[in-house]
């Protein structure tokens, strides 16, 4: 495999020395040494059509590319959702792929911490997928491991061969997640995943303002997973994150139901049972253009009043009463009073045997 490019036309990546996971970029340098990089160098240079595929190939090879000091517009991003508390664990605190519930996982996921007044105190742990599953199987205690025979078999295969079958990683991770969530509380589960992060060497650096992390979410070279990792106790306000899928597929937006036009005639509720009253603002027998001005005058407001009265008449007919007959007055009944509780033990009834004394 050829080495991924670090030059994108006249631009060169300004890398930051790091011994951990991923590639950290602090900006771009031009070949002439004079031209300054644009503020949004990710959108204006790296994700443009000439350099797009080369940048995605770099992400596939490195697994994680962190771009710092990124400006620009964030309207193309979606907010990162998920809530947690001290006693409640969120789904985002487990290792996962983005788009795992859809038919196709996105190739690359970008998570950005935009410039904002409130800093981000919650980290995002990022680790390789296969190594994460290995660490989850090894960090699980023998007592919890025996809860599922398949987990015992996967752990034995990992101990003997050093890896699992390609089709077993997703299933094994789901089985371990179910065991952990059923057997541990929220704080114990967070401690378990902190041990997994330490075993796998996850990227857990705190967020900086204007930082974008490009994660290789689904590829044949190096697939990564991420999760929400707390650096302190949850419950304090934190800055927000946004994300997008720059390499596709695009997110499916829910189509809003179009409301019918106000002047367009609407069909009856049932083809065999016509509507006994006109719709609000609709004159019976009139054309659509004449719906708001009836022959009797008054416009839509008058027809609204007539519509309410007509509906009341229809309801009274259905109940078997005449439209003009009112409901009879309610019969007077004596008010029910609570009976006094009779004491089982004898009480002092006073000198004449009347009511008991109150001390």
ZAMARGU-4260 file (C-alpha; in steps of 0.2 Angstrom, whole numbers, plus 5000, padded with zeros to 4 digits):
<rodrens>
0) 5000/5000/5000 | 5007/5017/4995 | 5009/5030/5009 | 4995/5043/5010 | 4999/5060/5004
5) 5003/5074/5016 | 5003/5087/5002 | 4987/5094/4994 | 4993/5104/4979 | 5003/5119/4986
10) 4997/5115/5003 | 5007/5105/5016 | 5000/5098/5033 | 5008/5106/5048 | 5009/5091/5059
15) 5010/5090/5078 | 5021/5077/5086 | 5011/5064/5095 | 5015/5047/5102 | 4997/5042/5104
20) 4984/5037/5092 | 4980/5047/5076 | 4987/5061/5066 | 4986/5079/5073 | 4986/5094/5061
25) 4988/5111/5067 | 4985/5120/5050 | 4992/5121/5033 | 5007/5129/5026 | 5009/5136/5008
30) 5024/5131/4997 | 5029/5149/4994 | 5029/5152/5013 | 5019/5168/5012 | 5001/5164/5008
35) 4991/5161/5023 | 4979/5147/5024 | 4960/5151/5025 | 4952/5150/5042 | 4941/5136/5036
40) 4955/5126/5028 | 4945/5110/5030 | 4931/5115/5019 | 4941/5127/5008 | 4956/5115/5004
45) 4955/5098/5011 | 4937/5094/5006 | 4937/5102/4989 | 4936/5091/4974 | 4954/5090/4969
50) 4960/5085/4987 | 4945/5076/4993 | 4949/5058/4990 | 4967/5060/4995 | 4961/5067/5012
55) 4949/5052/5014 | 4964/5040/5010 | 4974/5048/5024 | 4960/5046/5036 | 4958/5028/5031
60) 4976/5024/5034 | 4978/5034/5050 | 4961/5030/5057 | 4960/5047/5066 | 4965/5064/5059
65) 4963/5079/5071 | 4962/5096/5063 | 4964/5111/5075 | 4960/5129/5073 | 4946/5126/5061
70) 4934/5140/5058 | 4920/5142/5046 | 4902/5139/5046 | 4894/5124/5056 | 4877/5125/5048
75) 4881/5109/5038 | 4883/5099/5054 | 4871/5091/5065 | 4871/5092/5084 | 4878/5077/5094
80) 4864/5071/5105 | 4864/5060/5121 | 4861/5064/5139 | 4869/5056/5154 | 4868/5058/5173
85) 4877/5051/5188 | 4864/5036/5190 | 4859/5034/5171 | 4870/5028/5157 | 4868/5034/5140
90) 4870/5024/5124 | 4883/5035/5118 | 4895/5030/5132 | 4897/5013/5124 | 4909/5011/5110
95) 4899/5012/5093 | 4900/5016/5075 | 4891/5031/5068 | 4876/5025/5057 | 4876/5008/5064
100) 4857/5007/5064 | 4856/5011/5045 | 4859/5000/5030 | 4876/5008/5026 | 4888/5015/5038
105) 4897/5031/5033 | 4915/5030/5028 | 4921/5045/5038 | 4913/5054/5053 | 4918/5072/5057
110) 4915/5078/5075 | 4918/5096/5079 | 4919/5107/5094 | 4914/5124/5088 | 4919/5140/5095
115) 4907/5144/5110 | 4907/5152/5127 | 4906/5136/5137 | 4921/5124/5136 | 4919/5106/5133
120) 4923/5095/5149 | 4918/5078/5142 | 4930/5069/5131 | 4927/5058/5116 | 4937/5041/5117
125) 4942/5034/5100 | 4950/5017/5098 | 4952/5004/5084 | 4937/4992/5082 | 4945/4975/5083
130) 4957/4980/5098 | 4942/4987/5107 | 4933/4971/5107 | 4948/4961/5112 | 4950/4973/5127
135) 4932/4972/5132 | 4933/4953/5132 | 4949/4953/5142 | 4943/4967/5155 | 4927/4957/5159
140) 4928/4947/5175 | 4927/4928/5175 | 4911/4929/5185 | 4902/4940/5172 | 4910/4931/5157
145) 4902/4914/5162 | 4884/4923/5160 | 4885/4919/5142 | 4892/4903/5134 | 4896/4912/5118
150) 4907/4925/5127 | 4917/4911/5135 | 4920/4903/5118 | 4925/4920/5111 | 4937/4923/5125
155) 4945/4906/5123 | 4947/4909/5104 | 4955/4926/5108 | 4967/4918/5120 | 4972/4904/5108
160) 4972/4913/5091 | 4974/4931/5096 | 4959/4936/5086 | 4941/4932/5082 | 4932/4928/5066
165) 4928/4943/5055 | 4909/4940/5058 | 4910/4938/5076 | 4916/4956/5082 | 4899/4965/5081
170) 4890/4950/5089 | 4903/4948/5103 | 4903/4967/5107 | 4884/4967/5108 | 4884/4952/5120
175) 4897/4960/5131 | 4888/4977/5132 | 4872/4968/5137 | 4881/4959/5151 | 4889/4974/5157
180) 4873/4985/5157 | 4863/4971/5166 | 4876/4967/5180 | 4884/4984/5183 | 4877/5001/5188
185) 4881/5017/5179 | 4897/5021/5189 | 4904/5003/5188 | 4901/5003/5169 | 4910/5019/5167
190) 4925/5012/5177 | 4924/4996/5166 | 4926/5006/5150 | 4940/5017/5157 | 4949/5001/5160
195) 4945/4996/5142 | 4952/5013/5136 | 4968/5010/5146 | 4970/4993/5138 | 4968/4998/5120
200) 4977/5015/5121 | 4962/5025/5116 | 4963/5044/5111 | 4955/5053/5126 | 4962/5071/5124
205) 4951/5085/5130 | 4942/5095/5116 | 4949/5112/5110 | 4939/5126/5103 | 4938/5124/5084
210) 4944/5106/5083 | 4938/5094/5071 | 4941/5075/5072 | 4939/5064/5057 | 4936/5046/5061
215) 4938/5031/5050 | 4921/5024/5053 | 4919/5010/5040 | 4933/5004/5029 | 4943/4989/5025
220) 4960/4997/5031 | 4957/5003/5049 | 4940/5005/5057 | 4938/5015/5072 | 4924/5017/5086
225) 4921/5031/5098 | 4911/5034/5113 | 4908/5048/5126 | 4920/5048/5140 | 4918/5058/5156
230) 4934/5066/5163 | 4924/5071/5178 | 4907/5067/5186 | 4892/5071/5175 | 4879/5084/5178
235) 4889/5100/5175 | 4885/5110/5159 | 4896/5107/5145 | 4899/5114/5128 | 4891/5106/5113
240) 4898/5096/5098 | 4892/5095/5080 | 4895/5081/5067 | 4893/5077/5049 | 4897/5063/5037
245) 4908/5072/5024 | 4911/5056/5013 | 4892/5051/5013 | 4880/5043/5013 | 4869/5058/5017
250) 4857/5058/5032 | 4839/5054/5027 | 4828/5069/5032 | 4811/5065/5038 | 4798/5073/5025
255) 4786/5084/5034 | 4768/5081/5029 | 4761/5095/5018 | 4746/5104/5025 | 4732/5105/5013
260) 4728/5122/5006 | 4715/5133/5015 | 4704/5135/5000 | 4705/5118/4993 | 4690/5107/4995
265) 4693/5092/5006 | 4685/5075/5003 | 4672/5068/5016 | 4678/5058/5031 | 4670/5042/5023
270) 4664/5039/5005 | 4648/5031/5012 | 4645/5044/5026 | 4646/5062/5021 | 4651/5075/5033
275) 4635/5083/5041 | 4643/5100/5044 | 4654/5111/5034 | 4673/5113/5037 | 4679/5129/5046
280) 4678/5143/5034 | 4669/5133/5020 | 4652/5137/5013 | 4642/5122/5008 | 4638/5122/4989
285) 4650/5136/4985 | 4665/5135/4974 | 4683/5136/4982 | 4685/5154/4978 | 4669/5158/4987
290) 4673/5149/5003 | 4677/5164/5014 | 4662/5175/5009 | 4646/5166/5009 | 4629/5173/5003
295) 4624/5177/5021 | 4639/5188/5024 | 4650/5188/5039 | 4665/5180/5031 | 4675/5166/5039
300) 4671/5171/5057 | 4652/5170/5055 | 4654/5153/5047 | 4665/5147/5061 | 4651/5151/5073
305) 4638/5142/5062 | 4649/5127/5061 | 4651/5126/5080 | 4632/5127/5082 | 4629/5114/5069
310) 4641/5102/5077 | 4632/5104/5093 | 4615/5100/5085 | 4623/5084/5077 | 4629/5078/5094
315) 4613/5080/5102 | 4604/5071/5088 | 4616/5056/5090 | 4612/5056/5109 | 4593/5054/5106
320) 4588/5071/5112 | 4580/5086/5103 | 4591/5100/5097 | 4581/5112/5107 | 4579/5102/5123
325) 4592/5106/5136 | 4599/5094/5148 | 4588/5093/5164 | 4594/5101/5180 | 4604/5090/5192
330) 4594/5083/5206 | 4598/5089/5223 | 4606/5076/5234 | 4611/5077/5252 | 4630/5079/5255
335) 4638/5063/5260 | 4648/5065/5277 | 4661/5053/5283 | 4656/5043/5298 | 4666/5044/5313
340) 4677/5030/5317 | 4672/5020/5333 | 4686/5018/5344 | 4690/5000/5349 | 4698/5004/5366
345) 4687/5012/5380 | 4690/5031/5382 | 4686/5043/5396 | 4669/5049/5393 | 4668/5063/5406
350) 4657/5064/5422 | 4640/5062/5413 | 4645/5049/5400 | 4644/5062/5386 | 4658/5066/5373
355) 4676/5061/5377 | 4686/5074/5384 | 4700/5083/5374 | 4716/5085/5383
</rodrens>
